[in-house]
C-alpha cells in the first residue's frame, strides 16, 4: 500500500511522451534517491549529460548534485551518505 509509511512501498510515477511538452532546465527539479550521489554524478557526462555541480553536503539532510540530462532536463540526485 502506497503512503502507508512502509519503507518498502517506494514511490509511484510514470514517464509520458507528449509532443506538447519539451525538455526544460527551468521549473521544477525532480530529485532521485541514490545510495551515493557521487557514483551517479560520476556517470552523467559519459552518458551525454552536463554536471551542474558535484556531490555537496546539505547538512543533516545528506547530499545532493544536479545535472542537465541528454535531452535538456535539469535533474537532482539525493543520498544520505
N, C-alpha and C positions, 0 to 999 in steps of 0.2 A: 504494500500500500504506500503510495507516494505521500510525502509530507507527514508521515507518522512519527518522525524522529528516529527511525531505524537507520543506522549508519550504512546499511547495505542497500537502501532504497535508491540512492543516486538522484539524478535529475533527468527529467524527460525533455525532449526537444525534437526539432526537425530542421533539415536544410531544404529550402524551397527555391527552385529556379524560376525566375519570372523576368520577362522582357521589360517590365516596368521598373524593376529595381536594378540599381547599378552599384558596383563596389564603391566604398567610401572610406576615407580616413577621418572623416568628420562625424560627429554624433556619438551615439552610444558605443562604449567599448565593452565587448564581451570578454570575460576572463575565464580561462580554462584552468582547472586544477591540475597539478602535476606533482610527482614525487619530489623533484628538484628542478626548479626553474632553469638553472644553469645548463642542464642537459638539453632541454628543448630549445632554449635560446641559442645554443651552440649549433643547432641544426638548421636554423632559419635561412641563412644566406646560401647554403648549399642546396636548399630546396627552392631557391628563386625569390626569397623574401628579403626585406631590409630590416635589420635590427635597429630599433629606435633607441633603446637603452638596455644594457645587460642587467643581470640579476642585481637588485638593490633591496636593501632592508626597508621594511615598513614597521619596524619595531616589533612589539609583541604579536603583531598580526602575520608575521612571516616575511615573505619576499615576493617581489613582482618583477616583471620585464614586459616590454611591449615591442611589437614589430608590425610591419606592413607586409601582408601576405602577397603572394604572386599575382593576385587579382586586384590589389589596391585597398584591401580592408585593414583597418587598424585592429589588432587583436592583443589581448593581455594574457599573461601567464601568472599563476599564483602557486606558491608552495609554502609549507610550514618549515621546511629545512633548507 
